[in-house]
Every structure is written in structure tokens, then in C-alpha cells.
């Protein structure tokens, strides 16, 4: 099962990128990033781009596949963007 990272509009893309890189480097082949709202999706995309720079010198190539998912926030169901980030070595 893939590890899930939740990204908010105020998330620091460098910190999220570090988390993505850590998961990928732990021999996990996949991480899911959930983001609700345009600003959160923007931070998530930036984090994937930064993470790619972190892991590329180690021989990993990251691929992000976008999808929709449902998440619960404060008891309310919302539609989120799910980025499935996979590594190819």
C-alpha cells in the first residue's frame, strides 16, 4: 500500500519534496499525495518537481499520475486531486 501525504495550501514544497524523496528512497515504489484546492495542488506539483531533482542523481525517475479521490475534512466529504508518484530505477 502506498504511503499517503496530505498537502495544504500553506505546505512548504521543499519539506513535502523531502518527504516524497524519503519514501521513494526507502524502497517504496509509490507515494500518494492528496491536495484539496488550487493552491494545495500547486504546492503538491512544485513538491514533485523538487523531489525529482533530489532523487534523480541517485538514479530514480519520478512519474506523477493525476487522479481524483474523495477525502473527509471536518466530517465533510470533498473531492481532492491525488498524485500517484511512482519511481522508475
KOLDRENGU-844889 format. One record per atom (N, C-alpha, C): atom name; residue number from 1; x, y, z. Coordinates in nm, 4 decimals, padded with zeros to 6 digits. Layout:
BEGIN
NODE; CA; NUM; X; Y; Z;
...
This chain:
BEGIN
NODE; N; 1; 00.0845; -00.1187; 00.0000;
NODE; CA; 1; 00.0000; 00.0000; 00.0000;
NODE; C; 1; 00.0889; 00.1249; 00.0000;
NODE; N; 2; 00.0517; 00.2200; -00.0781;
NODE; CA; 2; 00.1298; 00.3432; -00.0919;
NODE; C; 2; 00.1135; 00.4312; 00.0316;
NODE; N; 3; 00.2197; 00.5002; 00.0662;
NODE; CA; 3; 00.2138; 00.5987; 00.1741;
NODE; C; 3; 00.1394; 00.7211; 00.1220;
NODE; N; 4; 00.0573; 00.7831; 00.2075;
NODE; CA; 4; -00.0223; 00.8993; 00.1672;
NODE; C; 4; 00.0311; 01.0232; 00.2381;
NODE; N; 5; 00.0594; 01.1272; 00.1578;
NODE; CA; 5; 00.0990; 01.2569; 00.2106;
NODE; C; 5; -00.0118; 01.3562; 00.1789;
NODE; N; 6; -00.0517; 01.4344; 00.2775;
NODE; CA; 6; -00.1547; 01.5360; 00.2565;
NODE; C; 6; -00.0871; 01.6715; 00.2456;
NODE; N; 7; -00.1225; 01.7446; 00.1414;
NODE; CA; 7; -00.0607; 01.8746; 00.1157;
NODE; C; 7; -00.1671; 01.9830; 00.1259;
NODE; N; 8; -00.1353; 02.0881; 00.1981;
NODE; CA; 8; -00.2248; 02.2023; 00.2134;
NODE; C; 8; -00.1683; 02.3215; 00.1368;
NODE; N; 9; -00.2490; 02.4245; 00.1257;
NODE; CA; 9; -00.2051; 02.5433; 00.0520;
NODE; C; 9; -00.0843; 02.6097; 00.1168;
NODE; N; 10; -00.0657; 02.5902; 00.2468;
NODE; CA; 10; 00.0462; 02.6522; 00.3179;
NODE; C; 10; 00.1632; 02.5566; 00.3387;
NODE; N; 11; 00.1556; 02.4376; 00.2802;
NODE; CA; 11; 00.2653; 02.3416; 00.2924;
NODE; C; 11; 00.3896; 02.3949; 00.2224;
NODE; N; 12; 00.5049; 02.3672; 00.2810;
NODE; CA; 12; 00.6323; 02.4067; 00.2213;
NODE; C; 12; 00.6712; 02.3004; 00.1183;
NODE; N; 13; 00.6764; 02.3363; -00.0104;
NODE; CA; 13; 00.7069; 02.2366; -00.1140;
NODE; C; 13; 00.8398; 02.1649; -00.0931;
NODE; N; 14; 00.9390; 02.2330; -00.0353;
NODE; CA; 14; 01.0687; 02.1686; -00.0113;
NODE; C; 14; 01.0574; 02.0594; 00.0940;
NODE; N; 15; 00.9768; 02.0835; 00.1969;
NODE; CA; 15; 00.9577; 01.9821; 00.3013;
NODE; C; 15; 00.8782; 01.8632; 00.2469;
NODE; N; 16; 00.7761; 01.8917; 00.1672;
NODE; CA; 16; 00.6978; 01.7838; 00.1057;
NODE; C; 16; 00.7872; 01.7040; 00.0107;
NODE; N; 17; 00.8714; 01.7734; -00.0645;
NODE; CA; 17; 00.9643; 01.7065; -00.1558;
NODE; C; 17; 01.0587; 01.6151; -00.0797;
NODE; N; 18; 01.1057; 01.6597; 00.0351;
NODE; CA; 18; 01.1916; 01.5773; 00.1187;
NODE; C; 18; 01.1202; 01.4517; 00.1654;
NODE; N; 19; 00.9917; 01.4666; 00.2000;
NODE; CA; 19; 00.9129; 01.3506; 00.2420;
NODE; C; 19; 00.8926; 01.2533; 00.1263;
NODE; N; 20; 00.8655; 01.3067; 00.0084;
NODE; CA; 20; 00.8491; 01.2216; -00.1110;
NODE; C; 20; 00.9787; 01.1456; -00.1369;
NODE; N; 21; 01.0902; 01.2160; -00.1364;
NODE; CA; 21; 01.2197; 01.1533; -00.1624;
NODE; C; 21; 01.2505; 01.0463; -00.0589;
NODE; N; 22; 01.2195; 01.0728; 00.0677;
NODE; CA; 22; 01.2459; 00.9756; 00.1736;
NODE; C; 22; 01.1660; 00.8477; 00.1521;
NODE; N; 23; 01.0396; 00.8623; 00.1143;
NODE; CA; 23; 00.9554; 00.7447; 00.0897;
NODE; C; 23; 01.0084; 00.6656; -00.0296;
NODE; N; 24; 01.0407; 00.7349; -00.1367;
NODE; CA; 24; 01.0902; 00.6677; -00.2585;
NODE; C; 24; 01.2230; 00.5977; -00.2308;
NODE; N; 25; 01.3100; 00.6622; -00.1565;
NODE; CA; 25; 01.4418; 00.6052; -00.1292;
NODE; C; 25; 01.4368; 00.4883; -00.0314;
NODE; N; 26; 01.3268; 00.4741; 00.0444;
NODE; CA; 26; 01.3113; 00.3616; 00.1365;
NODE; C; 26; 01.2662; 00.2354; 00.0637;
NODE; N; 27; 01.2874; 00.2304; -00.0659;
NODE; CA; 27; 01.2448; 00.1174; -00.1490;
NODE; C; 27; 01.0939; 00.1071; -00.1622;
NODE; N; 28; 01.0242; 00.2158; -00.1347;
NODE; CA; 28; 00.8819; 00.2206; -00.1656;
NODE; C; 28; 00.8744; 00.2657; -00.3102;
NODE; N; 29; 00.7920; 00.2019; -00.3869;
NODE; CA; 29; 00.7860; 00.2377; -00.5278;
NODE; C; 29; 00.6807; 00.3434; -00.5565;
NODE; N; 30; 00.6009; 00.3790; -00.4556;
NODE; CA; 30; 00.4895; 00.4686; -00.4833;
NODE; C; 30; 00.4532; 00.5487; -00.3590;
NODE; N; 31; 00.4132; 00.6726; -00.3803;
NODE; CA; 31; 00.3599; 00.7574; -00.2746;
NODE; C; 31; 00.2409; 00.8333; -00.3333;
NODE; N; 32; 00.1361; 00.8502; -00.2539;
NODE; CA; 32; 00.0188; 00.9276; -00.2976;
NODE; C; 32; 00.0209; 01.0618; -00.2277;
NODE; N; 33; -00.0095; 01.1644; -00.3037;
NODE; CA; 33; -00.0193; 01.2991; -00.2486;
NODE; C; 33; -00.1626; 01.3449; -00.2687;
NODE; N; 34; -00.2285; 01.3841; -00.1601;
NODE; CA; 34; -00.3665; 01.4330; -00.1682;
NODE; C; 34; -00.3666; 01.5835; -00.1456;
NODE; N; 35; -00.4374; 01.6566; -00.2313;
NODE; CA; 35; -00.4459; 01.8023; -00.2204;
NODE; C; 35; -00.5870; 01.8481; -00.2559;
NODE; N; 36; -00.6426; 01.9366; -00.1741;
NODE; CA; 36; -00.7760; 01.9929; -00.1983;
NODE; C; 36; -00.7608; 02.1416; -00.2258;
NODE; N; 37; -00.8054; 02.1853; -00.3428;
NODE; CA; 37; -00.7992; 02.3268; -00.3789;
NODE; C; 37; -00.6796; 02.3576; -00.4671;
NODE; N; 38; -00.6947; 02.4629; -00.5441;
NODE; CA; 38; -00.5930; 02.5005; -00.6422;
NODE; C; 38; -00.4582; 02.5319; -00.5785;
NODE; N; 39; -00.4576; 02.6027; -00.4674;
NODE; CA; 39; -00.3310; 02.6394; -00.4037;
NODE; C; 39; -00.2584; 02.5166; -00.3498;
NODE; N; 40; -00.3323; 02.4229; -00.2943;
NODE; CA; 40; -00.2713; 02.2999; -00.2429;
NODE; C; 40; -00.2165; 02.2147; -00.3568;
NODE; N; 41; -00.2900; 02.2077; -00.4671;
NODE; CA; 41; -00.2428; 02.1324; -00.5844;
NODE; C; 41; -00.1154; 02.1966; -00.6385;
NODE; N; 42; -00.1100; 02.3284; -00.6395;
NODE; CA; 42; 00.0095; 02.3998; -00.6842;
NODE; C; 42; 00.1310; 02.3612; -00.5987;
NODE; N; 43; 00.1131; 02.3587; -00.4667;
NODE; CA; 43; 00.2228; 02.3221; -00.3778;
NODE; C; 43; 00.2646; 02.1765; -00.4010;
NODE; N; 44; 00.1684; 02.0897; -00.4251;
NODE; CA; 44; 00.1974; 01.9475; -00.4483;
NODE; C; 44; 00.2786; 01.9283; -00.5763;
NODE; N; 45; 00.2398; 01.9985; -00.6822;
NODE; CA; 45; 00.3121; 01.9876; -00.8093;
NODE; C; 45; 00.4550; 02.0391; -00.7939;
NODE; N; 46; 00.4694; 02.1510; -00.7245;
NODE; CA; 46; 00.6047; 02.2034; -00.7004;
NODE; C; 46; 00.6885; 02.1022; -00.6226;
NODE; N; 47; 00.6260; 02.0380; -00.5240;
NODE; CA; 47; 00.6975; 01.9400; -00.4423;
NODE; C; 47; 00.7444; 01.8212; -00.5257;
NODE; N; 48; 00.6627; 01.7750; -00.6185;
NODE; CA; 48; 00.7027; 01.6633; -00.7050;
NODE; C; 48; 00.8215; 01.7046; -00.7919;
NODE; N; 49; 00.8174; 01.8251; -00.8457;
NODE; CA; 49; 00.9280; 01.8731; -00.9291;
NODE; C; 49; 01.0571; 01.8832; -00.8478;
NODE; N; 50; 01.0475; 01.9336; -00.7279;
NODE; CA; 50; 01.1654; 01.9455; -00.6414;
NODE; C; 50; 01.2174; 01.8069; -00.6028;
NODE; N; 51; 01.1262; 01.7165; -00.5676;
NODE; CA; 51; 01.1646; 01.5802; -00.5286;
NODE; C; 51; 01.2359; 01.5092; -00.6426;
NODE; N; 52; 01.1909; 01.5338; -00.7631;
NODE; CA; 52; 01.2558; 01.4723; -00.8793;
NODE; C; 52; 01.4029; 01.5145; -00.8854;
NODE; N; 53; 01.4286; 01.6399; -00.8552;
NODE; CA; 53; 01.5666; 01.6869; -00.8503;
NODE; C; 53; 01.6476; 01.6226; -00.7388;
NODE; N; 54; 01.5820; 01.5898; -00.6282;
NODE; CA; 54; 01.6510; 01.5247; -00.5167;
NODE; C; 54; 01.6911; 01.3809; -00.5501;
NODE; N; 55; 01.6015; 01.3068; -00.6169;
NODE; CA; 55; 01.6260; 01.1628; -00.6365;
NODE; C; 55; 01.6904; 01.1288; -00.7708;
NODE; N; 56; 01.6865; 01.2192; -00.8672;
NODE; CA; 56; 01.7431; 01.1915; -00.9997;
NODE; C; 56; 01.8922; 01.1563; -00.9941;
NODE; N; 57; 01.9742; 01.2268; -00.9163;
NODE; CA; 57; 02.1164; 01.1905; -00.9105;
NODE; C; 57; 02.1408; 01.0498; -00.8539;
NODE; N; 58; 02.0413; 00.9951; -00.7846;
NODE; CA; 58; 02.0541; 00.8609; -00.7269;
NODE; C; 58; 01.9988; 00.7539; -00.8206;
NODE; N; 59; 01.9595; 00.7971; -00.9418;
NODE; CA; 59; 01.9140; 00.7008; -01.0411;
NODE; C; 59; 01.7641; 00.6775; -01.0459;
NODE; N; 60; 01.6860; 00.7565; -00.9735;
NODE; CA; 60; 01.5405; 00.7414; -00.9753;
NODE; C; 60; 01.4779; 00.8419; -01.0718;
NODE; N; 61; 01.3782; 00.7991; -01.1431;
NODE; CA; 61; 01.2993; 00.8879; -01.2270;
NODE; C; 61; 01.1569; 00.8864; -01.1731;
NODE; N; 62; 01.1037; 01.0021; -01.1388;
NODE; CA; 62; 00.9688; 01.0089; -01.0834;
NODE; C; 62; 00.8664; 01.0352; -01.1926;
NODE; N; 63; 00.7552; 00.9660; -01.1809;
NODE; CA; 63; 00.6421; 00.9836; -01.2718;
NODE; C; 63; 00.5203; 01.0128; -01.1854;
NODE; N; 64; 00.4464; 01.1185; -01.2174;
NODE; CA; 64; 00.3265; 01.1545; -01.1412;
NODE; C; 64; 00.2029; 01.1321; -01.2269;
NODE; N; 65; 00.1094; 01.0562; -01.1720;
NODE; CA; 65; -00.0164; 01.0264; -01.2404;
NODE; C; 65; -00.1290; 01.0945; -01.1626;
NODE; N; 66; -00.1986; 01.1914; -01.2232;
NODE; CA; 66; -00.3065; 01.2601; -01.1511;
NODE; C; 66; -00.4367; 01.1804; -01.1558;
NODE; N; 67; -00.5139; 01.1925; -01.0485;
NODE; CA; 67; -00.6448; 01.1263; -01.0397;
NODE; C; 67; -00.7292; 01.2027; -00.9387;
NODE; N; 68; -00.8565; 01.1706; -00.9331;
NODE; CA; 68; -00.9449; 01.2280; -00.8321;
NODE; C; 68; -00.9656; 01.1261; -00.7212;
NODE; N; 69; -00.9906; 01.1770; -00.6010;
NODE; CA; 69; -01.0247; 01.0914; -00.4882;
NODE; C; 69; -01.1159; 01.1701; -00.3950;
NODE; N; 70; -01.1806; 01.1010; -00.3053;
NODE; CA; 70; -01.2646; 01.1654; -00.2040;
NODE; C; 70; -01.1913; 01.1619; -00.0712;
NODE; N; 71; -01.1936; 01.2743; 00.0008;
NODE; CA; 71; -01.1339; 01.2820; 00.1338;
NODE; C; 71; -01.2347; 01.3441; 00.2290;
NODE; N; 72; -01.2193; 01.3145; 00.3564;
NODE; CA; 72; -01.3091; 01.3720; 00.4557;
NODE; C; 72; -01.2339; 01.4799; 00.5334;
NODE; N; 73; -01.2922; 01.5989; 00.5367;
NODE; CA; 73; -01.2333; 01.7115; 00.6097;
NODE; C; 73; -01.3410; 01.7683; 00.7008;
NODE; N; 74; -01.3145; 01.7644; 00.8303;
NODE; CA; 74; -01.4104; 01.8129; 00.9308;
NODE; C; 74; -01.5484; 01.7493; 00.9128;
NODE; N; 75; -01.5511; 01.6203; 00.8856;
NODE; CA; 75; -01.6763; 01.5479; 00.8708;
NODE; C; 75; -01.7476; 01.5702; 00.7381;
NODE; N; 76; -01.6839; 01.6423; 00.6474;
NODE; CA; 76; -01.7446; 01.6725; 00.5180;
NODE; C; 76; -01.6611; 01.6076; 00.4065;
NODE; N; 77; -01.7297; 01.5431; 00.3121;
NODE; CA; 77; -01.6593; 01.4793; 00.2018;
NODE; C; 77; -01.6253; 01.5819; 00.0933;
NODE; N; 78; -01.4975; 01.5818; 00.0528;
NODE; CA; 78; -01.4508; 01.6748; -00.0504;
NODE; C; 78; -01.3818; 01.5956; -00.1604;
NODE; N; 79; -01.3796; 01.6531; -00.2796;
NODE; CA; 79; -01.3051; 01.5942; -00.3899;
NODE; C; 79; -01.1637; 01.6515; -00.3867;
NODE; N; 80; -01.0667; 01.5621; -00.3961;
NODE; CA; 80; -00.9266; 01.6030; -00.3926;
NODE; C; 80; -00.8566; 01.5532; -00.5187;
NODE; N; 81; -00.7465; 01.6164; -00.5484;
NODE; CA; 81; -00.6564; 01.5663; -00.6517;
NODE; C; 81; -00.5601; 01.4705; -00.5829;
NODE; N; 82; -00.5427; 01.3573; -00.6438;
NODE; CA; 82; -00.4477; 01.2575; -00.5946;
NODE; C; 82; -00.3374; 01.2462; -00.6976;
NODE; N; 83; -00.2148; 01.2704; -00.6567;
NODE; CA; 83; -00.1000; 01.2497; -00.7441;
NODE; C; 83; -00.0345; 01.1189; -00.7006;
NODE; N; 84; -00.0350; 01.0219; -00.7895;
NODE; CA; 84; 00.0314; 00.8961; -00.7614;
NODE; C; 84; 00.1726; 00.9096; -00.8178;
NODE; N; 85; 00.2699; 00.9162; -00.7283;
NODE; CA; 85; 00.4084; 00.9378; -00.7685;
NODE; C; 85; 00.4798; 00.8036; -00.7618;
NODE; N; 86; 00.5290; 00.7604; -00.8772;
NODE; CA; 86; 00.5980; 00.6315; -00.8878;
NODE; C; 86; 00.7419; 00.6552; -00.9292;
NODE; N; 87; 00.8263; 00.5644; -00.8869;
NODE; CA; 87; 00.9668; 00.5750; -00.9269;
NODE; C; 87; 01.0018; 00.4648; -01.0246;
NODE; N; 88; 01.0900; 00.4989; -01.1157;
NODE; CA; 88; 01.1497; 00.4019; -01.2073;
NODE; C; 88; 01.2987; 00.4098; -01.1825;
NODE; N; 89; 01.3592; 00.2960; -01.1685;
NODE; CA; 89; 01.5031; 00.2972; -01.1444;
NODE; C; 89; 01.5741; 00.2315; -01.2585;
